[in-house]
Amino acid sequence: MALDPASLPDDVDALKRLIVGLAREAVHASTLIEKLRGELARMKRARFGTSSEKLGTRLEQLELAIEALEVDEAERLAGTPVVAEAREAARLKPARRDLPAHLPRESVVHAGPCACPACGGSLRRIGEDVTESLDYVPGRFKVVRHVREAFACRACEQVVQAPAPHHAVPRGRAGPGLLAHIAVAKFDDHLPLYRQAEIYARDGVDLATSTLSGWLGATAATLQPLTELLRREVIGASDVLHGDDTPIPVLAPGTGKTSTGRLWTYVRDERPHGGARPPAAVFFASPDRRGERPLAHLAAFSGVLVADGYAGFNGLYEAGRVGGGLTEAGCWAHVRRKIFDVHAATGSALAAEALERIGALYGVERDLHGKPPDARTRERQTRSKPLAEALKAFAETSLAQVPGRSDLAKGLRYMLARWPALMRAFDDGRLALDNNAAERALRCVAVGRKNYLFAGSEPGAERAAAFYTLIETAKMNGLDPEAYLRDVLTRIADHPAKRLADLLPWNWMPTSGAEQAA
């Protein structure tokens, strides 16, 4: 996690103790990484002598564990400049390899002053400094040569030069396009970093997984203020949110075992009723599913929460909640799913009729899409509400005809127990009938979970939540997430903090040359 420089002690001895403590943590992390690398190397050698599928899975887990540790370390150092600089100065750094000669070069000349800043005299060119960064544009790598010409004053001999350009990654050689590509490839295309490294090597660009890890962690630290602002804007300035969560295995440090963490999402989507607020999806990570988690996430929210029947949300609806209880709106899709499963398994005629009745409610909704809230409310009152009341009567009658422990009885009781929350949409045209907006937002997590198995640490899960927040919100606003992040990373170092909201996906205006999805 990043340290706020303002929170650092002024006392020199206290700073020394802080540096020593952080250095110990760094040594521990480095030792663990080396230990895991050794185990990985041994298992790779053993793999050629066995066809064990279990061994293959363990190899992939080790790759991902090392990757996560390296990203955590990079993100930590990106937020602790005092420690990072001390550590850099304390160790001998190997000479950097030149960037691949076969890649195309693009020169960017950073113009210096036109006159001597000391005396106003004319300048003569005396040389230049050139630094190179590796960047990526869709489909290919390139090397950007940053040329800073040096000039000397003819009158007073003062040397002047344009300042060095800011980099999204401190002391890094990665351009904003490459950083954006790495992040989107992992969190939207679901490619672990070690697989990305293999793909880049086929293009003649050898990037160690540890290098990619460092860049990803530093990128997360750079984007953290924007991520936090987006979350505050959505939760504090919405009157209806959709909420849901999904499990994510998290690797326990030092054990090789996983625990079940959670990723939570809260979605604002007013497009079905033509609302003015832009769509957005914010994500949070937690090590468990306790009810205190959504209470903390939504502390600044007041309004209606559309959600399933998860008991952990109940504290949000209590009148004693700080700021008052939220209004609960239920999810008809959950009701339908429970009854559909019964029909698929048994062919029950009662289940089929219940599905037809729920389908009629959705038939009305198709006619209402895009209409303003007041029109939706009127139509639902006259068309949907009588259908729902008839469905309730049917469910109560059907319960007397089926075994009390049957799955159909359970599904019908689930619906009746949540009836007030399910009926809320028929009195409020801003509400959707279901929580599908949140479920759609969580699909990216489900696909990623299949591809990289688990988050390598709790900070890794938090980092994933941050990237999902930016990427999914960009997509909901019709943006190409890679083009969006590329432009934001180009600008954010020099962007005024008071105008950070300009970089939120719904406010973002691409600079010249930045690409935007149609």
C-alpha positions as CSV (number, residue, x, y, z in Angstrom):
1,M,0.0,0.0,0.0
2,A,1.2,3.5,-0.8
3,L,2.5,5.8,2.1
4,D,1.4,9.4,2.2
5,P,4.6,11.5,2.4
6,A,2.7,13.9,4.7
7,S,2.3,11.1,7.2
8,L,6.0,10.3,7.4
9,P,7.7,11.4,10.7
10,D,10.0,14.5,10.6
11,D,12.3,13.0,13.2
12,V,15.5,11.5,11.5
13,D,15.7,8.6,13.9
14,A,12.1,7.7,13.4
15,L,12.6,7.8,9.6
16,K,15.7,5.5,10.0
17,R,13.6,3.0,12.0
18,L,10.9,3.1,9.3
19,I,13.4,2.5,6.6
20,V,15.0,-0.4,8.5
21,G,11.5,-1.9,9.1
22,L,10.5,-1.7,5.4
23,A,13.9,-3.0,4.4
24,R,13.4,-6.1,6.5
25,E,10.0,-6.6,4.8
26,A,11.7,-6.3,1.4
27,V,14.4,-8.8,2.4
28,H,11.7,-11.2,3.6
29,A,9.7,-10.8,0.3
30,S,12.9,-11.3,-1.8
31,T,13.8,-14.4,0.2
32,L,10.4,-15.9,-0.3
33,I,10.5,-15.1,-4.0
34,E,13.9,-16.8,-4.4
35,K,12.6,-19.8,-2.4
36,L,9.6,-20.1,-4.7
37,R,11.8,-19.7,-7.8
38,G,14.0,-22.5,-6.6
39,E,11.0,-24.8,-6.1
40,L,9.6,-23.8,-9.5
41,A,12.9,-24.6,-11.2
42,R,13.0,-28.0,-9.5
43,M,9.5,-28.8,-10.5
44,K,10.0,-27.7,-14.1
45,R,12.9,-30.2,-14.3
46,A,10.8,-32.9,-12.7
47,R,7.9,-32.2,-15.1
48,F,9.8,-33.6,-18.0
49,G,9.9,-37.0,-16.2
50,T,6.2,-37.2,-15.4
51,S,2.8,-36.6,-16.9
52,S,1.1,-35.7,-13.7
53,E,-1.6,-33.1,-14.2
54,K,-1.3,-32.2,-10.5
55,L,2.3,-31.2,-11.0
56,G,1.3,-29.0,-13.9
57,T,-1.2,-27.2,-11.8
58,R,1.3,-26.7,-9.0
59,L,3.7,-25.2,-11.5
60,E,1.1,-22.7,-12.6
61,Q,0.3,-21.8,-9.0
62,L,4.0,-21.1,-8.3
63,E,4.3,-18.9,-11.4
64,L,1.3,-16.9,-10.2
65,A,2.5,-16.7,-6.6
66,I,5.8,-15.3,-7.6
67,E,4.1,-12.9,-10.0
68,A,1.8,-11.6,-7.2
69,L,4.7,-11.2,-4.7
70,E,6.7,-9.2,-7.2
71,V,3.7,-6.9,-8.1
72,D,3.0,-6.3,-4.4
73,E,6.6,-5.3,-3.8
74,A,6.6,-3.0,-6.8
75,E,3.4,-1.3,-5.7
76,R,4.7,-0.9,-2.2
77,L,7.9,0.7,-3.4
78,A,6.1,3.0,-5.8
79,G,4.3,4.5,-2.8
80,T,7.4,4.8,-0.6
81,P,9.9,7.1,-2.4
82,V,12.2,7.4,0.6
83,V,12.7,3.7,1.0
84,A,12.8,3.1,-2.8
85,E,15.6,5.7,-3.3
86,A,17.6,4.4,-0.3
87,R,17.3,0.9,-1.6
88,E,18.3,1.9,-5.1
89,A,21.4,3.7,-3.8
90,A,22.4,0.8,-1.6
91,R,22.6,-1.8,-4.2
92,L,24.7,-2.2,-7.4
93,K,22.4,-2.1,-10.3
94,P,23.3,-4.3,-13.3
95,A,23.7,-2.4,-16.6
96,R,20.5,-2.1,-18.6
97,R,20.3,-4.0,-21.8
98,D,19.6,-1.9,-24.9
99,L,16.1,-2.1,-26.1
100,P,15.7,-4.4,-29.1
101,A,17.4,-3.0,-32.2
102,H,14.8,-4.4,-34.6
103,L,12.0,-2.3,-33.2
104,P,11.0,0.9,-35.0
105,R,12.2,4.1,-33.4
106,E,10.1,7.2,-32.9
107,S,11.8,10.4,-31.8
108,V,10.1,13.0,-29.6
109,V,12.0,16.2,-29.3
110,H,11.4,18.1,-26.0
111,A,11.9,21.7,-26.9
112,G,13.9,23.9,-24.5
113,P,13.6,27.7,-23.9
114,C,14.1,30.1,-26.8
115,A,16.2,32.5,-24.8
116,C,18.6,32.3,-21.9
117,P,16.5,32.4,-18.7
118,A,19.3,34.2,-16.8
119,C,20.1,37.1,-19.1
120,G,17.8,36.8,-22.1
121,G,20.6,36.2,-24.5
122,S,20.4,34.0,-27.6
123,L,21.2,30.3,-27.4
124,R,23.5,28.0,-29.3
125,R,23.0,24.2,-29.5
126,I,25.7,22.2,-27.7
127,G,24.3,18.7,-27.7
128,E,21.5,16.5,-26.5
129,D,20.5,13.8,-24.1
130,V,18.5,10.8,-25.4
131,T,16.6,8.3,-23.3
132,E,14.6,5.4,-24.8
133,S,11.4,3.8,-23.5
134,L,9.6,0.7,-24.7
135,D,6.0,1.4,-25.8
136,Y,3.2,-0.5,-27.4
137,V,0.5,0.5,-29.9
138,P,-2.2,-1.9,-30.9
139,G,-0.5,-4.8,-32.6
140,R,3.2,-3.9,-32.3
141,F,6.0,-2.6,-30.1
142,K,8.0,0.5,-30.7
143,V,10.8,2.4,-29.0
144,V,10.3,6.1,-28.2
145,R,13.5,8.2,-28.2
146,H,13.1,11.2,-25.9
147,V,15.5,13.8,-27.2
148,R,16.3,16.8,-25.0
149,E,18.5,19.2,-26.8
150,A,21.0,21.2,-24.7
151,F,21.7,24.9,-25.4
152,A,24.3,27.4,-24.1
153,C,23.8,31.1,-23.9
154,R,26.1,33.0,-26.2
155,A,26.3,35.8,-23.7
156,C,26.7,34.2,-20.3
157,E,27.3,30.5,-21.2
158,Q,24.5,29.2,-19.0
159,V,23.4,25.8,-20.2
160,V,19.6,25.2,-20.5
161,Q,17.7,22.1,-21.4
162,A,14.1,20.9,-21.4
163,P,13.1,18.9,-18.3
164,A,13.0,15.2,-18.5
165,P,9.6,13.8,-19.4
166,H,7.5,12.3,-16.6
167,H,7.2,8.5,-16.6
168,A,4.1,6.6,-15.3
169,V,6.6,4.2,-13.7
170,P,9.4,5.9,-11.7
171,R,12.8,5.0,-13.2
172,G,11.0,2.7,-15.6
173,R,11.5,2.2,-19.3
174,A,7.9,1.3,-20.1
175,G,5.7,3.8,-22.0
176,P,2.1,4.4,-21.1
177,G,0.8,2.3,-24.1
178,L,2.7,-0.7,-22.9
179,L,1.6,-0.3,-19.3
180,A,-2.0,0.0,-20.4
181,H,-1.7,-3.1,-22.7
182,I,-0.3,-5.2,-19.8
183,A,-3.1,-4.2,-17.4
184,V,-5.9,-4.7,-20.0
185,A,-4.4,-8.0,-21.1
186,K,-4.4,-9.3,-17.6
187,F,-7.7,-7.9,-16.3
188,D,-9.8,-7.8,-19.4
189,D,-8.2,-10.4,-21.7
190,H,-7.4,-12.6,-18.6
191,L,-3.8,-13.3,-19.5
192,P,-1.4,-13.9,-16.5
193,L,1.8,-12.0,-16.7
194,Y,4.0,-15.1,-17.4
195,R,1.9,-15.9,-20.4
196,Q,2.2,-12.3,-21.6
197,A,6.0,-12.6,-21.3
198,E,5.9,-15.7,-23.5
199,I,3.8,-13.8,-26.1
200,Y,6.1,-10.8,-26.1
201,A,9.2,-13.1,-26.5
202,R,7.8,-14.3,-29.8
203,D,7.9,-10.7,-31.0
204,G,11.6,-10.5,-30.1
205,V,11.0,-8.5,-26.9
206,D,12.3,-10.4,-23.8
207,L,10.6,-9.1,-20.7
208,A,11.0,-11.0,-17.5
209,T,7.8,-11.7,-15.5
210,S,9.4,-9.8,-12.6
211,T,9.8,-6.8,-14.9
212,L,6.1,-7.0,-15.9
213,S,5.1,-7.4,-12.2
214,G,7.1,-4.3,-11.2
215,W,5.4,-2.3,-13.9
216,L,1.9,-3.5,-13.1
217,G,2.4,-2.7,-9.4
218,A,3.7,0.7,-10.1
219,T,0.9,1.4,-12.5
220,A,-1.7,0.5,-9.8
221,A,0.0,2.9,-7.4
222,T,0.0,5.7,-10.1
223,L,-3.7,5.2,-10.8
224,Q,-4.8,4.8,-7.1
225,P,-6.0,8.5,-6.7
226,L,-8.2,8.2,-9.8
227,T,-9.6,4.8,-8.7
228,E,-10.5,6.2,-5.2
229,L,-12.1,9.3,-6.8
230,L,-14.2,7.1,-9.1
231,R,-15.5,5.0,-6.1
232,R,-16.4,8.1,-4.1
233,E,-18.2,9.7,-7.1
234,V,-20.3,6.6,-7.7
235,I,-21.2,5.6,-4.2
236,G,-21.7,9.2,-2.9
237,A,-23.6,10.6,-5.9
238,S,-26.1,7.8,-6.7
239,D,-29.6,7.1,-5.5
240,V,-29.9,3.5,-6.9
241,L,-27.1,0.9,-6.9
242,H,-27.0,-2.8,-7.8
243,G,-24.8,-4.9,-5.5
244,D,-23.4,-8.4,-5.7
245,D,-20.2,-10.4,-4.8
246,T,-18.3,-13.4,-6.0
247,P,-15.7,-15.7,-4.4
248,I,-12.1,-15.3,-5.4
249,P,-9.4,-17.7,-4.0
250,V,-6.6,-15.8,-2.4
251,L,-3.1,-17.4,-1.8
252,A,-2.2,-17.4,1.9
253,P,1.3,-16.0,2.4
254,G,4.0,-18.6,3.1
255,T,1.6,-21.6,3.1
256,G,0.9,-22.3,-0.6
257,K,-2.8,-22.8,0.4
258,T,-5.7,-20.6,-0.6
259,S,-8.5,-19.0,1.4
260,T,-11.8,-17.8,-0.1
261,G,-11.9,-14.0,-0.4
262,R,-14.6,-12.0,-2.1
263,L,-14.8,-9.4,-4.8
264,W,-17.8,-7.0,-4.4
265,T,-19.3,-4.8,-7.1
266,Y,-21.7,-1.9,-6.9
267,V,-23.1,-0.8,-10.3
268,R,-24.9,2.4,-11.3
269,D,-26.8,2.0,-14.6
270,E,-29.5,4.5,-15.4
271,R,-29.6,3.8,-19.1
272,P,-32.8,1.7,-19.0
273,H,-34.8,4.7,-17.9
274,G,-32.8,7.4,-19.6
275,G,-31.1,8.8,-16.5
276,A,-28.5,11.5,-16.6
277,R,-25.8,9.9,-14.5
278,P,-23.1,8.0,-16.4
279,P,-22.9,4.2,-15.9
280,A,-20.2,2.8,-13.7
281,A,-19.1,-0.3,-11.8
282,V,-16.9,-0.1,-8.7
283,F,-15.2,-3.1,-7.1
284,F,-13.8,-3.9,-3.7
285,A,-11.9,-6.8,-2.3
286,S,-12.2,-8.4,1.1
287,P,-10.8,-11.5,2.8
288,D,-14.3,-12.7,3.8
289,R,-18.1,-12.2,3.3
290,R,-19.0,-10.7,6.6
291,G,-21.8,-8.1,6.6
292,E,-19.5,-5.4,7.9
293,R,-17.8,-5.4,4.4
294,P,-20.8,-3.9,2.5
295,L,-21.5,-1.7,5.4
296,A,-18.1,-0.1,5.0
297,H,-18.2,0.0,1.2
298,L,-21.6,1.8,1.2
299,A,-21.1,4.0,4.2
300,A,-21.6,7.1,2.0
301,F,-24.5,5.8,0.1
302,S,-28.2,6.5,0.7
303,G,-30.9,5.3,-1.6
304,V,-32.1,1.9,-3.0
305,L,-29.9,-1.2,-3.3
306,V,-31.0,-3.8,-5.8
307,A,-29.6,-7.1,-4.6
308,D,-30.3,-10.8,-4.0
309,G,-31.3,-12.3,-0.7
310,Y,-27.8,-12.5,0.8
311,A,-28.2,-12.0,4.6
312,G,-25.0,-10.0,4.8
313,F,-26.8,-7.1,3.2
314,N,-29.4,-7.0,5.9
315,G,-27.5,-4.6,8.1
316,L,-27.7,-2.0,5.3
317,Y,-31.5,-2.0,5.5
318,E,-31.8,-1.5,9.3
319,A,-33.1,1.8,10.5
320,G,-30.2,2.0,13.0
321,R,-27.6,2.2,10.2
322,V,-25.5,5.4,10.3
323,G,-27.2,7.6,7.8
324,G,-30.4,5.6,7.9
325,G,-31.3,2.3,6.4
326,L,-31.2,1.7,2.6
327,T,-34.3,0.7,0.7
328,E,-34.2,-2.9,-0.5
329,A,-35.2,-3.9,-4.0
330,G,-35.3,-7.6,-4.9
331,C,-34.2,-9.5,-8.0
332,W,-36.8,-11.3,-10.1
333,A,-34.0,-13.1,-12.0
334,H,-33.0,-15.0,-8.9
335,V,-36.6,-16.1,-8.4
336,R,-36.8,-17.2,-12.0
337,R,-33.5,-19.1,-11.8
338,K,-34.6,-21.1,-8.8
339,I,-37.8,-22.2,-10.5
340,F,-36.2,-22.7,-13.9
341,D,-33.8,-25.2,-12.3
342,V,-36.7,-27.2,-10.9
343,H,-38.4,-27.2,-14.3
344,A,-35.2,-28.3,-16.1
345,A,-34.8,-31.2,-13.6
346,T,-38.4,-32.4,-13.2
347,G,-40.5,-30.9,-16.0
348,S,-43.0,-29.7,-13.4
349,A,-46.1,-28.2,-14.9
350,L,-46.5,-25.9,-11.9
351,A,-42.9,-24.7,-12.4
352,A,-43.6,-24.1,-16.1
353,E,-46.7,-22.0,-15.3
354,A,-44.7,-19.9,-12.7
355,L,-42.0,-19.3,-15.4
356,E,-44.7,-18.2,-17.9
357,R,-46.1,-15.7,-15.3
358,I,-42.6,-14.3,-14.6
359,G,-42.0,-14.1,-18.3
360,A,-45.1,-11.9,-18.7
361,L,-43.5,-9.4,-16.3
362,Y,-40.4,-9.3,-18.4
363,G,-42.6,-8.9,-21.5
364,V,-43.9,-5.6,-20.1
365,E,-40.3,-4.5,-19.3
366,R,-39.3,-4.9,-23.0
367,D,-41.9,-2.3,-23.9
368,L,-40.6,0.1,-21.2
369,H,-36.9,0.2,-22.0
370,G,-35.7,3.7,-22.4
371,K,-38.8,5.4,-21.1
372,P,-38.5,7.9,-18.3
373,P,-39.2,6.8,-14.7
374,D,-42.7,8.3,-14.3
375,A,-43.9,6.6,-17.5
376,R,-42.4,3.3,-16.4
377,T,-44.1,3.6,-13.0
378,R,-47.5,4.2,-14.6
379,E,-47.2,1.3,-17.0
380,R,-46.1,-1.0,-14.2
381,Q,-48.9,0.0,-12.0
382,T,-51.5,-0.8,-14.6
383,R,-49.9,-3.7,-16.4
384,S,-47.2,-5.4,-14.2
385,K,-48.6,-5.1,-10.7
386,P,-51.8,-7.1,-11.4
387,L,-49.7,-9.8,-13.0
388,A,-47.4,-9.9,-10.0
389,E,-50.4,-10.1,-7.6
390,A,-51.8,-13.0,-9.6
391,L,-48.4,-14.8,-9.4
392,K,-48.4,-14.4,-5.7
393,A,-51.8,-16.0,-5.4
394,F,-50.7,-18.8,-7.7
395,A,-47.6,-19.4,-5.6
396,E,-49.6,-19.6,-2.4
397,T,-52.0,-22.1,-3.9
398,S,-49.2,-24.2,-5.4
399,L,-47.4,-24.5,-2.1
400,A,-50.4,-26.5,-0.8
401,Q,-50.0,-29.0,-3.7
402,V,-46.3,-29.8,-3.5
403,P,-44.1,-31.5,-0.8
404,G,-42.9,-28.9,1.6
405,R,-39.2,-30.0,1.2
406,S,-39.3,-30.1,-2.6
407,D,-37.1,-27.7,-4.6
408,L,-40.2,-26.1,-6.1
409,A,-41.6,-25.3,-2.6
410,K,-38.2,-23.8,-1.6
411,G,-38.2,-21.6,-4.7
412,L,-41.8,-20.4,-4.1
413,R,-41.1,-19.7,-0.5
414,Y,-38.0,-17.8,-1.4
415,M,-40.2,-15.6,-3.7
416,L,-42.9,-15.0,-1.1
417,A,-40.4,-14.3,1.7
418,R,-38.9,-11.5,-0.4
419,W,-42.2,-10.2,-1.8
420,P,-42.1,-6.6,-0.5
421,A,-38.6,-6.2,-2.0
422,L,-39.7,-7.8,-5.3
423,M,-42.7,-5.5,-5.6
424,R,-40.6,-2.3,-5.1
425,A,-39.8,-1.9,-8.8
426,F,-43.5,-1.7,-9.6
427,D,-43.7,1.5,-7.5
428,D,-40.5,3.1,-8.7
429,G,-39.7,3.5,-12.4
430,R,-36.0,4.1,-11.7
431,L,-35.6,0.4,-10.6
432,A,-34.8,-2.6,-12.8
433,L,-36.7,-5.9,-12.2
434,D,-33.5,-7.7,-11.5
435,N,-29.8,-7.5,-10.4
436,N,-28.4,-8.4,-13.8
437,A,-26.4,-5.2,-14.0
438,A,-24.2,-6.3,-11.1
439,E,-24.1,-9.9,-12.4
440,R,-22.9,-8.7,-15.8
441,A,-20.1,-6.7,-14.1
442,L,-18.9,-9.8,-12.2
443,R,-18.5,-11.9,-15.4
444,C,-15.0,-10.4,-15.9
445,V,-14.0,-11.8,-12.5
446,A,-15.4,-15.3,-13.3
447,V,-13.5,-15.5,-16.5
448,G,-10.3,-14.3,-14.9
449,R,-10.7,-16.8,-12.1
450,K,-10.7,-19.6,-14.6
451,N,-7.5,-18.4,-16.3
452,Y,-5.3,-17.4,-13.4
453,L,-6.8,-19.6,-10.7
454,F,-6.5,-17.2,-7.7
455,A,-5.2,-13.8,-6.5
456,G,-1.7,-14.1,-5.2
457,S,-2.3,-12.1,-2.0
458,E,-4.8,-9.9,-0.4
459,P,-3.1,-6.8,-1.9
460,G,-3.3,-8.6,-5.2
461,A,-7.1,-9.0,-4.8
462,E,-7.3,-5.3,-3.9
463,R,-5.3,-4.4,-7.0
464,A,-7.5,-6.5,-9.2
465,A,-10.6,-4.7,-7.8
466,A,-9.0,-1.3,-8.7
467,F,-8.2,-2.3,-12.3
468,Y,-11.6,-3.9,-12.7
469,T,-13.2,-0.6,-11.5
470,L,-11.4,1.5,-14.2
471,I,-11.6,-1.0,-17.0
472,E,-15.3,-2.0,-16.6
473,T,-16.4,1.6,-16.1
474,A,-14.5,2.6,-19.2
475,K,-16.3,-0.2,-21.2
476,M,-19.7,0.8,-19.8
477,N,-19.1,4.3,-21.1
478,G,-18.3,3.1,-24.6
479,L,-14.5,3.5,-24.4
480,D,-11.7,1.2,-25.5
481,P,-10.1,0.5,-22.0
482,E,-6.6,0.2,-23.4
483,A,-6.8,3.6,-25.3
484,Y,-8.3,5.2,-22.1
485,L,-5.7,3.9,-19.8
486,R,-2.9,4.7,-22.3
487,D,-4.0,8.4,-22.4
488,V,-4.6,8.7,-18.7
489,L,-1.1,7.3,-17.9
490,T,0.4,9.7,-20.4
491,R,-1.3,12.7,-18.6
492,I,-1.8,11.9,-14.9
493,A,1.7,12.8,-13.7
494,D,1.3,16.4,-14.9
495,H,-2.5,16.7,-14.4
496,P,-3.6,19.2,-11.8
497,A,-5.0,17.3,-8.7
498,K,-8.0,19.7,-8.6
499,R,-9.0,18.6,-12.1
500,L,-8.5,14.8,-11.5
501,A,-12.2,14.4,-12.3
502,D,-11.5,15.3,-15.9
503,L,-9.9,11.8,-16.2
504,L,-12.9,9.8,-15.0
505,P,-14.2,7.7,-17.9
506,W,-17.4,9.6,-18.4
507,N,-15.5,13.0,-18.4
508,W,-12.5,11.8,-20.4
509,M,-11.7,13.6,-23.6
510,P,-8.8,12.0,-25.5
511,T,-5.8,14.2,-26.3
512,S,-4.6,14.5,-29.9
513,G,-3.7,11.1,-31.2
514,A,-5.4,9.1,-28.4
515,E,-7.7,6.5,-29.7
516,Q,-11.3,6.1,-28.5
517,A,-13.8,3.3,-29.3
518,A,-16.7,4.2,-31.4
